[in-house]
Amino acid sequence: MKSATNFRRPSFLIACAILAGGWSAGAFAQEPAEPGQREMLARRCQFANVLLWKADFPAAAEQFRKVLEVDDSHSEARIGLGLALERQGKLSEAVAEFEKVKSDSPQYTAAVGGRARILVGQSKFKDALKLYEELKAKSALTDEYRLAYVECLGYDGKYEDALKELAPLRQSQRLANDVAKIEGQILAWSGRSEEAIPKLEAALKESPTDEAVILDLARAYFLSRKADKAIETLGKLSEKTARSTQTVMLKVDILVSDKKLDEAMKLLDDTAREHPDDTSLILRQAEILSWNRQYDKAIAIYRKVLEKNPNDVEARSRLAEVLSWAGRFDEAAEEFRKALGE
């Protein structure tokens, strides 16, 4: 699951759909400071909304701020400003805006959802889950938020809980494709590849350019011993994604399974030149070298990694293992002691 995490973040379209729902539901739920300005504020909020959908985020933020200058309690504008800041990468500022929405506001659910979405983007899944569970306790999980909650549970490795939470959405025709996609992904992440494949195939048919689904389906094919189908599916990726670390690691797995170790090493070497600081690529190189009985080269790589990060227990354990294969038992024992914290 972790290998494709970069492709799994709550989408901007879903976020805007949720927030737009908040606006339409409560656009006139609050009285501005001066009742005569109500129409003007509503019109400016709509204008800002259009700018948001046009992806002109600085201009949208400016318009939302103008609303808030007149009515600081205008939570629809507050949420819109948070989203505009989020899309500019100003995450701490966005969170601060979402946190200003009061718990008795009709838009409080959208504010909590915005905070959770940012936490998911930062891989802080446990913190995000607490927010989604707050919404669940208040019976405030809309279908879209439940999907985001299910996805977050999957990211955190709580696969059975995720599938259980997905159950209420299976009757929704409107979300049928989204449900099939996320259910297939979670089944794939949990190792239930045979069950995942038909759902991911259906999801890909509906969204043929969804690269997260492509990667998950290819991985599911590979784990189901359908390497040819996996390679064919990977061919649907864009050039940029095909060269990403996630895709390369899957291609390496396929090559290794076919005992094509030299090809796997060449692919890793080429990719490592593009991503010289990616430790996962370096460790994979050392692993394959050790399988090829090139122990000295593998040991050198592990030691180099440990020079930069002496607390990398995984690298130290692998080093100890390779030292033992090389017959260097005293050194292996010493590294195992360090890995065990002794």
C-alpha positions as CSV (number, residue, x, y, z in Angstrom):
1,M,0.0,0.0,0.0
2,K,2.7,2.5,0.9
3,S,4.4,2.2,-2.5
4,A,1.7,4.1,-4.2
5,T,0.7,6.5,-1.4
6,N,1.7,9.6,-3.4
7,F,-1.1,8.8,-5.9
8,R,-3.7,8.5,-3.2
9,R,-4.8,11.8,-1.8
10,P,-8.3,13.2,-1.4
11,S,-9.0,14.9,-4.8
12,F,-9.5,18.6,-5.2
13,L,-12.8,17.9,-7.0
14,I,-14.2,16.0,-4.1
15,A,-13.0,18.7,-1.7
16,C,-14.7,21.4,-3.7
17,A,-17.9,19.3,-4.1
18,I,-18.0,18.9,-0.3
19,L,-17.4,22.6,0.3
20,A,-19.8,23.7,-2.4
21,G,-22.4,21.6,-0.7
22,G,-21.6,23.5,2.5
23,W,-22.1,26.8,0.8
24,S,-25.4,26.0,-0.9
25,A,-26.8,24.5,2.3
26,G,-26.0,27.5,4.5
27,A,-25.3,30.5,2.2
28,F,-27.9,32.5,4.1
29,A,-27.6,30.8,7.5
30,Q,-25.8,33.8,9.1
31,E,-26.7,37.5,9.3
32,P,-23.9,39.8,8.4
33,A,-23.2,42.8,10.6
34,E,-25.4,44.9,8.4
35,P,-28.5,43.2,6.9
36,G,-28.3,45.4,3.8
37,Q,-25.0,43.9,2.9
38,R,-26.3,40.3,2.9
39,E,-26.9,40.2,-0.9
40,M,-23.5,41.8,-1.6
41,L,-21.7,39.2,0.6
42,A,-23.5,36.3,-1.0
43,R,-22.6,37.6,-4.5
44,R,-18.9,38.1,-3.5
45,C,-18.9,34.6,-2.1
46,Q,-20.2,33.2,-5.3
47,F,-17.6,35.2,-7.3
48,A,-14.9,33.8,-5.0
49,N,-16.3,30.3,-5.6
50,V,-16.0,30.7,-9.3
51,L,-12.4,31.8,-9.0
52,L,-11.8,28.8,-6.8
53,W,-13.1,26.4,-9.5
54,K,-11.0,28.3,-12.1
55,A,-8.0,27.4,-9.9
56,D,-7.2,31.1,-9.5
57,F,-6.5,30.5,-5.8
58,P,-4.8,33.9,-4.9
59,A,-7.7,35.8,-6.4
60,A,-10.2,33.6,-4.7
61,A,-8.5,34.1,-1.3
62,E,-8.6,37.8,-1.8
63,Q,-12.3,37.8,-2.4
64,F,-13.0,35.5,0.5
65,R,-10.9,37.9,2.7
66,K,-13.0,40.8,1.6
67,V,-16.1,39.0,2.8
68,L,-14.5,38.3,6.1
69,E,-13.4,41.9,6.5
70,V,-17.1,42.8,6.6
71,D,-18.4,39.7,8.5
72,D,-15.7,37.9,10.5
73,S,-18.2,35.1,11.4
74,H,-19.0,34.3,7.8
75,S,-18.0,30.6,7.9
76,E,-18.7,29.9,4.2
77,A,-16.0,32.5,3.3
78,R,-13.8,31.1,6.1
79,I,-13.9,27.6,4.6
80,G,-13.4,29.0,1.1
81,L,-10.3,30.9,2.2
82,G,-9.0,27.8,3.9
83,L,-9.4,25.8,0.7
84,A,-7.8,28.5,-1.4
85,L,-4.8,28.7,0.9
86,E,-4.5,24.9,0.9
87,R,-4.3,24.8,-2.8
88,Q,-1.5,27.3,-2.7
89,G,0.4,24.9,-0.3
90,K,-0.1,27.2,2.7
91,L,-1.2,24.4,4.8
92,S,-0.7,25.8,8.3
93,E,-2.6,29.0,7.3
94,A,-5.4,26.8,5.8
95,V,-5.7,24.8,9.0
96,A,-5.8,28.0,11.0
97,E,-8.8,29.2,9.0
98,F,-10.6,25.9,9.2
99,E,-10.1,25.9,13.0
100,K,-11.8,29.3,13.3
101,V,-15.2,27.8,12.2
102,K,-17.3,27.3,15.3
103,S,-18.8,24.0,16.3
104,D,-22.3,25.3,16.1
105,S,-21.8,26.5,12.5
106,P,-23.6,24.6,9.7
107,Q,-20.2,24.6,8.0
108,Y,-18.3,23.0,10.9
109,T,-18.4,19.6,9.2
110,A,-16.7,21.0,6.1
111,A,-14.1,22.7,8.4
112,V,-13.3,19.4,10.2
113,G,-13.1,17.6,6.8
114,G,-10.7,20.2,5.5
115,R,-8.4,19.7,8.4
116,A,-8.6,15.9,8.0
117,R,-7.8,16.2,4.3
118,I,-4.6,18.2,5.0
119,L,-3.5,15.6,7.6
120,V,-4.0,12.8,5.1
121,G,-1.9,14.7,2.6
122,Q,0.8,14.9,5.3
123,S,0.5,11.1,6.0
124,K,-0.7,11.8,9.5
125,F,-3.4,9.2,9.2
126,K,-4.1,8.6,12.9
127,D,-4.7,12.3,13.5
128,A,-7.0,12.5,10.5
129,L,-8.9,9.4,11.7
130,K,-9.7,11.2,15.0
131,L,-11.3,14.0,13.1
132,Y,-13.3,11.7,10.9
133,E,-14.4,9.7,14.0
134,E,-15.6,13.0,15.5
135,L,-17.8,13.5,12.5
136,K,-19.0,9.9,12.8
137,A,-19.9,10.4,16.4
138,K,-22.0,13.4,15.5
139,S,-23.7,11.5,12.6
140,A,-22.1,14.1,10.3
141,L,-20.4,11.7,7.9
142,T,-21.8,12.6,4.4
143,D,-21.3,10.0,1.7
144,E,-18.2,11.9,0.5
145,Y,-16.7,12.2,4.0
146,R,-17.4,8.5,4.5
147,L,-15.4,7.7,1.4
148,A,-12.6,9.9,2.7
149,Y,-12.8,8.2,6.1
150,V,-12.7,4.7,4.4
151,E,-9.6,5.8,2.4
152,C,-7.9,7.0,5.5
153,L,-8.6,3.8,7.3
154,G,-7.0,2.0,4.4
155,Y,-3.9,4.2,4.5
156,D,-3.5,3.4,8.1
157,G,-3.7,-0.4,7.5
158,K,-7.1,-0.8,9.0
159,Y,-8.4,-2.8,6.1
160,E,-11.3,-4.7,7.7
161,D,-12.6,-1.5,9.4
162,A,-12.4,0.3,6.0
163,L,-14.4,-2.4,4.3
164,K,-17.0,-2.3,7.1
165,E,-17.4,1.5,6.9
166,L,-17.8,1.2,3.1
167,A,-20.9,-1.1,3.4
168,P,-23.5,1.7,3.8
169,L,-22.3,3.2,0.5
170,R,-22.7,0.1,-1.6
171,Q,-26.3,0.9,-2.3
172,S,-25.6,4.4,-3.7
173,Q,-25.8,4.4,-7.5
174,R,-24.3,7.9,-7.5
175,L,-21.1,6.7,-5.9
176,A,-21.0,3.2,-7.4
177,N,-17.8,3.8,-9.4
178,D,-16.0,5.5,-6.4
179,V,-17.1,2.7,-4.1
180,A,-15.8,0.0,-6.5
181,K,-12.5,1.8,-6.9
182,I,-11.8,2.3,-3.2
183,E,-13.0,-1.2,-2.4
184,G,-10.7,-2.7,-5.0
185,Q,-7.8,-0.6,-3.8
186,I,-8.3,-1.7,-0.1
187,L,-8.6,-5.3,-1.1
188,A,-5.4,-5.0,-3.1
189,W,-3.6,-3.2,-0.3
190,S,-4.6,-6.0,2.1
191,G,-3.3,-8.7,-0.2
192,R,-6.6,-10.0,-1.4
193,S,-5.6,-9.6,-5.0
194,E,-8.0,-12.0,-6.6
195,E,-10.9,-10.2,-5.1
196,A,-9.4,-6.8,-5.9
197,I,-8.8,-7.4,-9.6
198,P,-12.4,-7.4,-11.0
199,K,-13.3,-4.3,-8.9
200,L,-10.1,-2.5,-10.1
201,E,-10.8,-3.5,-13.7
202,A,-14.3,-2.0,-13.5
203,A,-12.9,1.2,-11.9
204,L,-10.3,1.5,-14.6
205,K,-12.9,1.0,-17.3
206,E,-14.8,4.0,-15.9
207,S,-11.6,6.1,-15.3
208,P,-9.0,4.8,-17.8
209,T,-6.4,7.5,-16.9
210,D,-6.6,7.0,-13.1
211,E,-2.9,6.2,-12.3
212,A,-3.6,5.1,-8.7
213,V,-5.9,2.5,-10.0
214,I,-3.5,1.5,-12.8
215,L,-0.7,0.9,-10.3
216,D,-3.0,-1.0,-7.9
217,L,-4.3,-3.2,-10.6
218,A,-0.9,-3.9,-12.0
219,R,0.3,-4.9,-8.5
220,A,-2.7,-7.1,-8.0
221,Y,-2.0,-8.8,-11.3
222,F,1.6,-9.4,-10.2
223,L,0.6,-10.8,-6.8
224,S,-1.8,-13.1,-8.6
225,R,1.0,-14.4,-10.8
226,K,-0.2,-12.6,-13.9
227,A,3.1,-10.8,-14.7
228,D,2.2,-10.3,-18.4
229,K,-1.0,-8.5,-17.4
230,A,0.9,-6.5,-14.9
231,I,3.4,-5.3,-17.5
232,E,0.6,-4.5,-20.0
233,T,-1.3,-2.5,-17.4
234,L,1.8,-0.5,-16.4
235,G,2.1,0.5,-20.1
236,K,-1.0,2.7,-19.6
237,L,0.9,5.1,-17.2
238,S,2.1,8.5,-18.3
239,E,5.8,8.8,-18.9
240,K,6.3,10.8,-15.7
241,T,4.6,8.2,-13.5
242,A,6.2,5.3,-15.4
243,R,9.6,6.7,-14.2
244,S,8.5,7.2,-10.6
245,T,10.0,5.3,-7.7
246,Q,6.7,3.5,-7.0
247,T,6.4,2.2,-10.6
248,V,10.1,1.3,-10.8
249,M,9.9,-0.8,-7.6
250,L,7.0,-2.8,-9.0
251,K,8.8,-3.3,-12.3
252,V,11.8,-4.5,-10.3
253,D,9.6,-7.0,-8.4
254,I,8.3,-8.4,-11.7
255,L,11.9,-8.7,-13.1
256,V,13.1,-10.4,-9.9
257,S,10.2,-12.8,-10.0
258,D,11.4,-13.8,-13.5
259,K,15.0,-14.1,-12.2
260,K,16.1,-11.2,-14.4
261,L,18.4,-9.8,-11.8
262,D,20.7,-8.0,-14.2
263,E,17.8,-6.2,-15.8
264,A,16.4,-5.3,-12.4
265,M,19.8,-3.8,-11.3
266,K,20.1,-1.8,-14.5
267,L,16.6,-0.3,-14.0
268,L,17.5,0.5,-10.4
269,D,20.8,2.1,-11.4
270,D,19.1,4.3,-14.0
271,T,16.4,5.3,-11.6
272,A,18.8,6.0,-8.7
273,R,20.6,8.5,-10.9
274,E,17.4,10.4,-11.2
275,H,16.5,10.0,-7.5
276,P,19.9,9.9,-5.7
277,D,18.5,10.5,-2.3
278,D,15.8,7.7,-2.4
279,T,16.9,5.2,0.2
280,S,14.4,2.6,-0.9
281,L,16.1,2.3,-4.3
282,I,19.5,2.0,-2.7
283,L,18.4,-0.7,-0.3
284,R,16.8,-2.6,-3.2
285,Q,20.1,-2.5,-5.0
286,A,21.9,-3.9,-2.0
287,E,19.3,-6.6,-1.7
288,I,19.6,-7.8,-5.3
289,L,23.4,-7.7,-5.1
290,S,23.3,-9.9,-2.0
291,W,21.0,-12.4,-3.9
292,N,23.7,-12.4,-6.7
293,R,26.2,-13.2,-4.0
294,Q,28.0,-9.9,-4.5
295,Y,28.2,-9.6,-0.8
296,D,31.0,-7.0,-0.5
297,K,29.1,-4.5,-2.8
298,A,25.9,-5.1,-0.8
299,I,27.7,-4.6,2.5
300,A,29.3,-1.4,1.3
301,I,25.9,0.0,0.3
302,Y,24.3,-0.8,3.7
303,R,27.3,0.7,5.6
304,K,26.9,3.9,3.5
305,V,23.2,4.1,4.3
306,L,24.0,3.7,8.0
307,E,26.6,6.4,7.9
308,K,23.8,8.9,7.1
309,N,21.2,7.3,9.4
310,P,22.7,5.0,12.1
311,N,19.2,4.5,13.6
312,D,17.9,2.7,10.4
313,V,17.1,-0.6,12.0
314,E,16.0,-2.2,8.8
315,A,19.2,-1.4,7.0
316,R,21.3,-2.6,10.0
317,S,19.4,-5.9,10.1
318,R,19.9,-6.4,6.4
319,L,23.6,-5.7,6.8
320,A,23.9,-8.2,9.6
321,E,22.1,-10.8,7.5
322,V,24.4,-10.3,4.5
323,L,27.5,-10.3,6.7
324,S,26.4,-13.7,8.0
325,W,25.9,-15.0,4.4
326,A,29.5,-13.8,3.6
327,G,30.8,-15.8,6.6
328,R,31.7,-12.7,8.6
329,F,30.0,-14.0,11.7
330,D,31.6,-11.7,14.3
331,E,30.6,-8.6,12.4
332,A,27.1,-10.0,11.8
333,A,26.7,-10.7,15.5
334,E,27.8,-7.1,16.4
335,E,25.3,-5.6,13.9
336,F,22.5,-7.8,15.1
337,R,23.2,-6.6,18.7
338,K,23.0,-3.0,17.5
339,A,19.8,-3.7,15.6
340,L,18.3,-5.1,18.8
341,G,19.4,-2.1,20.8
342,E,21.9,-4.0,22.9
